[in-house]
Every structure is written in structure tokens, then in C-alpha cells.
Amino acid sequence: MGESSSMAKASMILGIGGIVFSCACFPGMAASAMALIFGLLSRTGEKMDFCARTGVITGSIGLLLSFGFFIAWAAVLAHAA
């Protein structure tokens, strides 16, 4: 594995954190969105290194999970009212 930039490593860490905190909706959305941004900004040339690619993938998964939990939470609250 080659040298990774600090933004690529931050993207990977935030992406994993976004998946972990996706059940809390907003912290998961924030971490996942930042993972996507950092992963895309850390790109050098046409190739993405492993950490940046992992951050973009896990950030996308975290965003999908966070939105899913948010929709489920809104549906439960709407049904309870």
C-alpha cells in the first residue's frame, strides 16, 4: 500500500464513523457527507488511493443508512401522532 494523504485517511475514518453513527441520523449524515467530500478532494490525478476510495464508498453507504433511519423514524412518529 502506497503513501496516503491525510485527507484520504480522514475520509476513511469519517466514512466508517458515518456507518457506525447512522442510527443517530444527523451525526451519521454529517460524518458521511464529510467522508464523501474529503475522499473526492483528496484525489490526485485520475487515480484514487485505497483510503480515499474506501472513504467514498463507506460515506455513500453511511448516507443511505442515515436517510433510511431518518425515514423510518419519521414514519414511526407520524404513526404515533
C-alpha positions as CSV (number, residue, x, y, z in Angstrom):
1,M,0.0,0.0,0.0
2,G,1.4,3.4,-1.0
3,E,1.5,6.7,0.8
4,S,-1.9,8.1,1.6
5,S,-2.8,11.7,2.2
6,S,-4.2,12.8,5.5
7,M,-7.5,13.8,3.8
8,A,-7.8,10.3,2.4
9,K,-7.3,8.8,5.8
10,A,-9.8,11.3,7.4
11,S,-12.3,10.3,4.7
12,M,-11.9,6.6,5.5
13,I,-12.2,7.2,9.3
14,L,-15.3,9.5,8.8
15,G,-16.9,7.0,6.4
16,I,-16.6,4.2,9.0
17,G,-17.9,6.5,11.7
18,G,-20.8,7.5,9.4
19,I,-21.9,3.9,9.2
20,V,-21.5,3.4,12.9
21,F,-23.4,6.5,13.8
22,S,-26.0,6.2,11.0
23,C,-28.7,5.1,13.5
24,A,-28.4,8.5,15.2
25,C,-29.4,10.1,11.8
26,F,-27.8,13.6,11.9
27,P,-24.3,12.7,13.2
28,G,-24.2,9.9,10.7
29,M,-25.3,12.1,7.9
30,A,-22.7,14.8,8.8
31,A,-19.8,12.3,9.1
32,S,-20.8,10.5,5.8
33,A,-21.1,13.7,3.9
34,M,-17.7,14.9,5.1
35,A,-16.2,11.5,4.2
36,L,-17.5,11.9,0.6
37,I,-16.1,15.5,0.4
38,F,-12.7,14.6,1.8
39,G,-12.5,11.5,-0.4
40,L,-13.2,13.4,-3.5
41,L,-11.0,16.3,-2.6
42,S,-8.0,14.0,-1.8
43,R,-8.0,12.6,-5.4
44,T,-4.7,13.2,-7.1
45,G,-4.9,12.9,-10.9
46,E,-7.2,10.3,-12.2
47,K,-6.5,7.6,-9.6
48,M,-7.9,7.4,-6.1
49,D,-5.9,5.7,-3.5
50,F,-7.3,2.9,-1.3
51,C,-8.1,5.1,1.7
52,A,-10.0,7.7,-0.4
53,R,-11.9,5.0,-2.3
54,T,-12.9,3.4,1.0
55,G,-14.0,6.7,2.4
56,V,-16.2,7.5,-0.6
57,I,-17.8,4.0,-0.5
58,T,-18.4,3.9,3.2
59,G,-19.6,7.6,3.1
60,S,-22.2,6.7,0.5
61,I,-23.3,3.6,2.5
62,G,-23.5,5.7,5.6
63,L,-25.6,8.4,3.9
64,L,-28.0,5.8,2.6
65,L,-28.3,4.2,6.0
66,S,-28.8,7.5,7.7
67,F,-31.6,8.6,5.3
68,G,-33.2,5.2,5.8
69,F,-33.2,5.5,9.6
70,F,-34.5,9.1,9.3
71,I,-37.4,8.0,7.1
72,A,-38.2,5.1,9.5
73,W,-38.0,7.4,12.4
74,A,-40.3,9.9,10.7
75,A,-42.8,7.2,9.8
76,V,-42.9,5.9,13.5
77,L,-43.5,9.5,14.7
78,A,-46.2,10.1,12.1
79,H,-47.9,6.8,13.1
80,A,-47.8,7.6,16.8
81,A,-49.5,11.0,16.3
